[in-house]
Amino acid sequence: MSAESPSSGSLGWFRRSLLGLTGVIVAGLLATAAMLTPNSQGLGTHQQLGLPPCSSRVWFGVRCPACGMTTSWAYLTKGNVVGSIRSNAAGFLLGLAAMGSAPWMLITALRGRPPLGYPNEVAALIAVSGVAAVMVAEWLYRVM
């Protein structure tokens, strides 16, 4: 059980600040993805930000589990669900989670309490485990 539950009232300033900062960062990542042009190859979009090519592809000639995530977010922020999933299915799921969690974090930080109640830790663990399983399964499929 968390230290501050619905019965304990409003979150303190420190937790509100952390939630607000995290919400701004996640919203910033989504805004950055929205400004990028998705690479039609399904990966490499991150290079528009001045980042180098994926080391796994350069050194070993295979995609890493995160290859295509930036492209996936770029497609998702433009409403292209199919392109997002084709680029990286786990990236698509993380993008959806970011789209839902950024407003939740910002509203919670401003109000001092979550708009729809506190998150269920078991459900969050299942969701994170599911995304990780999708990431590993997709990566194994792509490299084999």
Backbone as CSV, one residue per row, in Angstrom:
resi,resn,N_x,N_y,N_z,CA_x,CA_y,CA_z,C_x,C_y,C_z
1,MET,0.852,-1.179,0.000,0.000,0.000,0.000,0.894,1.237,0.000
2,SER,0.514,2.224,-0.754,1.326,3.434,-0.846,1.167,4.285,0.407
3,ALA,2.146,5.182,0.611,2.135,6.047,1.790,0.967,7.014,1.772
4,GLU,0.585,7.429,0.574,-0.533,8.369,0.474,-1.629,7.737,-0.379
5,SER,-2.727,7.428,0.239,-3.848,6.822,-0.454,-4.976,7.845,-0.544
6,PRO,-6.075,7.486,-1.226,-7.183,8.439,-1.349,-7.675,8.969,-0.011
7,SER,-7.571,8.149,1.030,-8.081,8.595,2.330,-7.154,9.609,3.003
8,SER,-5.889,9.691,2.527,-4.963,10.608,3.185,-5.006,12.010,2.585
9,GLY,-5.899,12.281,1.671,-6.066,13.625,1.128,-5.136,13.937,-0.009
10,SER,-4.795,15.194,-0.110,-4.003,15.706,-1.219,-2.545,15.267,-1.126
11,LEU,-1.920,15.087,-2.278,-0.495,14.774,-2.323,0.312,15.985,-1.880
12,GLY,1.454,15.734,-1.300,2.326,16.816,-0.869,2.997,17.494,-2.053
13,TRP,3.629,18.636,-1.787,4.229,19.440,-2.852,5.327,18.678,-3.590
14,PHE,6.106,17.843,-2.876,7.212,17.133,-3.520,6.688,16.121,-4.550
15,ARG,5.710,15.329,-4.162,5.136,14.343,-5.097,4.413,15.039,-6.252
16,ARG,3.743,16.132,-5.936,3.075,16.890,-6.998,4.099,17.446,-7.978
17,SER,5.213,17.932,-7.462,6.277,18.464,-8.321,6.866,17.379,-9.207
18,LEU,7.129,16.207,-8.632,7.672,15.097,-9.417,6.690,14.652,-10.499
19,LEU,5.434,14.550,-10.132,4.416,14.176,-11.116,4.316,15.214,-12.224
20,GLY,4.334,16.475,-11.849,4.253,17.543,-12.840,5.448,17.529,-13.774
21,LEU,6.655,17.383,-13.215,7.865,17.330,-14.035,7.835,16.134,-14.977
22,THR,7.445,14.983,-14.459,7.365,13.781,-15.292,6.318,13.956,-16.384
23,GLY,5.182,14.534,-16.043,4.143,14.787,-17.041,4.612,15.715,-18.141
24,VAL,5.361,16.763,-17.770,5.900,17.693,-18.766,6.912,16.984,-19.665
25,ILE,7.757,16.142,-19.090,8.751,15.407,-19.880,8.061,14.470,-20.867
26,VAL,7.079,13.715,-20.401,6.371,12.778,-21.281,5.630,13.542,-22.384
27,ALA,4.974,14.637,-22.026,4.293,15.455,-23.039,5.306,16.024,-24.034
28,GLY,6.483,16.393,-23.553,7.538,16.889,-24.434,8.026,15.829,-25.408
29,LEU,8.138,14.603,-24.927,8.536,13.501,-25.816,7.484,13.284,-26.908
30,LEU,6.220,13.353,-26.530,5.145,13.209,-27.512,5.160,14.356,-28.512
31,ALA,5.386,15.581,-28.028,5.446,16.736,-28.928,6.634,16.624,-29.879
32,THR,7.759,16.146,-29.374,8.935,15.949,-30.230,8.629,14.914,-31.303
33,ALA,8.013,13.802,-30.920,7.662,12.766,-31.893,6.710,13.315,-32.956
34,ALA,5.810,14.187,-32.538,4.844,14.761,-33.484,5.518,15.662,-34.513
35,MET,6.665,16.226,-34.171,7.369,17.107,-35.103,8.265,16.345,-36.082
36,LEU,8.477,15.061,-35.833,9.354,14.270,-36.690,8.587,13.665,-37.862
37,THR,9.298,13.433,-38.945,8.737,12.741,-40.103,9.115,11.272,-39.986
38,PRO,8.133,10.367,-39.863,8.465,8.950,-39.711,9.247,8.426,-40.919
39,ASN,10.312,7.700,-40.647,11.106,7.088,-41.711,10.318,5.925,-42.297
40,SER,10.192,5.901,-43.602,9.384,4.861,-44.263,9.961,3.460,-44.087
41,GLN,11.237,3.348,-43.681,11.834,2.033,-43.420,11.354,1.445,-42.096
42,GLY,10.676,2.257,-41.274,10.169,1.765,-39.991,11.136,1.965,-38.843
43,LEU,12.280,2.550,-39.110,13.255,2.837,-38.064,14.198,3.924,-38.551
44,GLY,14.967,4.492,-37.636,15.922,5.525,-38.010,15.415,6.952,-37.854
45,THR,14.169,7.124,-37.469,13.605,8.467,-37.318,14.357,9.270,-36.262
46,HIS,14.904,8.594,-35.272,15.637,9.289,-34.203,16.841,10.061,-34.739
47,GLN,17.343,9.708,-35.898,18.499,10.396,-36.468,18.172,11.841,-36.847
48,GLN,16.896,12.164,-37.016,16.496,13.553,-37.262,16.807,14.440,-36.062
49,LEU,17.020,13.831,-34.910,17.349,14.565,-33.693,18.858,14.690,-33.499
50,GLY,19.620,14.250,-34.485,21.080,14.320,-34.393,21.704,13.125,-33.699
51,LEU,20.908,12.115,-33.413,21.419,10.916,-32.756,22.019,9.967,-33.801
52,PRO,22.972,9.124,-33.391,23.605,8.210,-34.340,22.686,7.033,-34.676
53,PRO,23.025,6.289,-35.724,22.266,5.071,-36.037,22.354,4.077,-34.875
54,CYS,21.441,3.149,-34.844,21.412,2.125,-33.796,22.720,1.333,-33.807
55,SER,23.368,1.260,-32.649,24.636,0.537,-32.533,24.476,-0.941,-32.850
56,SER,23.371,-1.527,-32.470,23.125,-2.942,-32.741,23.096,-3.217,-34.247
57,ARG,22.475,-2.328,-34.982,22.436,-2.484,-36.451,23.801,-2.261,-37.069
58,VAL,24.546,-1.275,-36.554,25.869,-0.962,-37.096,26.846,-2.101,-36.790
59,TRP,26.888,-2.546,-35.544,27.879,-3.539,-35.128,27.513,-4.966,-35.506
60,PHE,26.227,-5.333,-35.374,25.831,-6.728,-35.550,24.896,-6.971,-36.736
61,GLY,24.384,-5.898,-37.322,23.495,-6.037,-38.467,22.088,-6.474,-38.120
62,VAL,21.704,-6.378,-36.845,20.345,-6.749,-36.426,19.726,-5.614,-35.629
63,ARG,18.411,-5.547,-35.671,17.684,-4.541,-34.896,17.766,-4.848,-33.413
64,CYS,17.817,-3.802,-32.607,17.718,-3.970,-31.160,16.223,-3.950,-30.793
65,PRO,15.869,-4.325,-29.574,14.446,-4.319,-29.199,13.789,-2.939,-29.305
66,ALA,14.573,-1.865,-29.211,14.003,-0.515,-29.281,14.005,0.065,-30.690
67,CYS,14.583,-0.637,-31.654,14.607,-0.119,-33.028,13.175,0.126,-33.510
68,GLY,12.948,1.309,-34.016,11.639,1.676,-34.539,10.731,2.361,-33.547
69,MET,11.170,2.532,-32.303,10.285,3.158,-31.307,10.013,4.622,-31.610
70,THR,11.035,5.373,-31.972,10.808,6.777,-32.306,9.904,6.883,-33.521
71,THR,10.135,6.027,-34.503,9.299,6.009,-35.703,7.864,5.646,-35.325
72,SER,7.724,4.688,-34.422,6.405,4.267,-33.957,5.656,5.431,-33.315
73,TRP,6.342,6.190,-32.460,5.710,7.344,-31.809,5.387,8.421,-32.825
74,ALA,6.286,8.629,-33.798,6.034,9.649,-34.819,4.778,9.299,-35.616
75,TYR,4.638,8.025,-35.988,3.422,7.597,-36.692,2.198,7.746,-35.792
76,LEU,2.314,7.317,-34.537,1.169,7.352,-33.624,0.675,8.779,-33.402
77,THR,1.584,9.725,-33.227,1.163,11.107,-32.990,0.515,11.726,-34.223
78,LYS,0.687,11.090,-35.369,0.037,11.557,-36.593,-1.219,10.747,-36.909
79,GLY,-1.582,9.833,-36.013,-2.799,9.050,-36.186,-2.649,7.818,-37.043
80,ASN,-1.437,7.450,-37.425,-1.201,6.272,-38.260,-0.908,5.077,-37.355
81,VAL,-1.969,4.416,-36.909,-1.840,3.293,-35.981,-1.124,2.125,-36.640
82,VAL,-1.456,1.810,-37.872,-0.829,0.674,-38.568,0.668,0.907,-38.717
83,GLY,1.059,2.101,-39.153,2.480,2.420,-39.279,3.189,2.333,-37.944
84,SER,2.530,2.778,-36.883,3.099,2.730,-35.546,3.349,1.291,-35.103
85,ILE,2.366,0.432,-35.289,2.500,-0.971,-34.882,3.544,-1.677,-35.729
86,ARG,3.569,-1.418,-37.025,4.564,-2.050,-37.905,5.979,-1.632,-37.545
87,SER,6.157,-0.393,-37.118,7.496,0.086,-36.759,7.995,-0.570,-35.485
88,ASN,7.144,-0.600,-34.464,7.503,-1.238,-33.198,6.233,-1.342,-32.357
89,ALA,5.737,-2.559,-32.201,4.477,-2.769,-31.480,4.571,-2.334,-30.018
90,ALA,5.705,-2.594,-29.380,5.869,-2.157,-27.989,5.920,-0.627,-27.930
91,GLY,6.526,-0.007,-28.923,6.546,1.451,-28.997,5.144,2.013,-29.119
92,PHE,4.306,1.336,-29.905,2.903,1.737,-30.022,2.223,1.694,-28.650
93,LEU,2.418,0.608,-27.915,1.803,0.477,-26.588,2.342,1.528,-25.618
94,LEU,3.656,1.772,-25.665,4.239,2.801,-24.804,3.730,4.188,-25.190
95,GLY,3.555,4.417,-26.485,3.011,5.697,-26.947,1.598,5.920,-26.440
96,LEU,0.783,4.866,-26.499,-0.576,4.976,-25.952,-0.539,5.266,-24.457
97,ALA,0.361,4.572,-23.756,0.488,4.800,-22.316,0.925,6.238,-22.043
98,ALA,1.827,6.755,-22.848,2.287,8.139,-22.674,1.151,9.115,-22.928
99,MET,0.352,8.844,-23.946,-0.769,9.735,-24.270,-1.802,9.768,-23.142
100,GLY,-1.945,8.650,-22.449,-2.884,8.614,-21.325,-2.284,9.111,-20.030
101,SER,-1.006,8.825,-19.816,-0.406,9.155,-18.522,0.027,10.612,-18.399
102,ALA,0.447,11.241,-19.491,0.890,12.639,-19.400,-0.225,13.547,-18.870
103,PRO,-1.425,13.502,-19.464,-2.494,14.352,-18.905,-2.851,13.968,-17.469
104,TRP,-2.848,12.668,-17.171,-3.170,12.208,-15.821,-2.175,12.782,-14.821
105,MET,-0.879,12.711,-15.148,0.147,13.231,-14.237,0.014,14.743,-14.053
106,LEU,-0.228,15.453,-15.140,-0.338,16.915,-15.059,-1.568,17.341,-14.259
107,ILE,-2.685,16.684,-14.500,-3.911,17.006,-13.746,-3.727,16.679,-12.268
108,THR,-3.111,15.521,-11.993,-2.878,15.124,-10.603,-1.950,16.118,-9.910
109,ALA,-0.908,16.557,-10.618,0.028,17.533,-10.037,-0.678,18.847,-9.730
110,LEU,-1.548,19.281,-10.618,-2.249,20.546,-10.412,-3.298,20.459,-9.303
111,ARG,-4.036,19.365,-9.284,-5.128,19.231,-8.317,-4.681,18.689,-6.970
112,GLY,-3.578,17.943,-6.968,-3.114,17.336,-5.724,-3.714,15.971,-5.467
113,ARG,-4.552,15.536,-6.365,-5.151,14.188,-6.273,-5.519,13.750,-7.689
114,PRO,-5.484,12.464,-7.940,-5.760,11.979,-9.298,-7.224,12.142,-9.686
115,PRO,-7.482,12.454,-10.959,-8.862,12.673,-11.402,-9.712,11.408,-11.377
116,LEU,-9.112,10.250,-11.580,-9.885,9.003,-11.640,-9.482,8.020,-10.553
117,GLY,-8.910,8.490,-9.504,-8.474,7.617,-8.426,-7.026,7.196,-8.597
118,TYR,-6.520,6.544,-7.587,-5.131,6.111,-7.582,-4.961,4.849,-8.429
119,PRO,-3.809,4.724,-9.090,-3.603,3.546,-9.949,-3.484,2.267,-9.132
120,ASN,-3.888,1.196,-9.749,-3.785,-0.127,-9.154,-2.395,-0.671,-9.472
121,GLU,-1.611,-0.964,-8.454,-0.238,-1.405,-8.662,-0.156,-2.738,-9.394
122,VAL,-1.079,-3.647,-9.126,-1.072,-4.938,-9.800,-1.364,-4.751,-11.295
123,ALA,-2.339,-3.925,-11.617,-2.659,-3.659,-13.023,-1.474,-2.999,-13.726
124,ALA,-0.788,-2.081,-13.044,0.382,-1.427,-13.630,1.496,-2.437,-13.882
125,LEU,1.715,-3.337,-12.948,2.740,-4.373,-13.118,2.400,-5.286,-14.289
126,ILE,1.148,-5.650,-14.415,0.714,-6.493,-15.535,0.907,-5.754,-16.858
127,ALA,0.565,-4.480,-16.899,0.717,-3.688,-18.130,2.188,-3.571,-18.526
128,VAL,3.050,-3.262,-17.570,4.482,-3.131,-17.858,5.054,-4.474,-18.314
129,SER,4.664,-5.551,-17.650,5.124,-6.881,-18.039,4.634,-7.238,-19.438
130,GLY,3.409,-6.854,-19.753,2.862,-7.112,-21.089,3.625,-6.383,-22.174
131,VAL,3.955,-5.118,-21.936,4.723,-4.347,-22.914,6.107,-4.977,-23.093
132,ALA,6.737,-5.374,-21.986,8.057,-6.014,-22.066,7.970,-7.325,-22.847
133,ALA,6.924,-8.099,-22.629,6.753,-9.355,-23.356,6.557,-9.111,-24.848
134,VAL,5.773,-8.096,-25.195,5.580,-7.739,-26.606,6.907,-7.321,-27.221
135,MET,7.692,-6.538,-26.474,8.978,-6.072,-26.991,9.914,-7.247,-27.275
136,VAL,10.010,-8.160,-26.342,10.897,-9.314,-26.514,10.400,-10.217,-27.640
137,ALA,9.102,-10.485,-27.676,8.544,-11.352,-28.713,8.736,-10.757,-30.104
138,GLU,8.483,-9.471,-30.236,8.656,-8.825,-31.534,10.122,-8.846,-31.955
139,TRP,11.021,-8.571,-31.018,12.446,-8.572,-31.327,12.901,-9.963,-31.764
140,LEU,12.477,-10.994,-31.041,12.846,-12.366,-31.428,12.305,-12.705,-32.821
141,TYR,11.080,-12.287,-33.100,10.486,-12.529,-34.417,11.305,-11.854,-35.517
142,ARG,11.742,-10.617,-35.269,12.482,-9.869,-36.276,13.895,-10.393,-36.506
143,VAL,14.547,-10.904,-35.472,15.927,-11.354,-35.638,16.038,-12.813,-36.072
144,MET,14.977,-13.551,-35.989,15.048,-14.978,-36.372,14.580,-15.191,-37.786
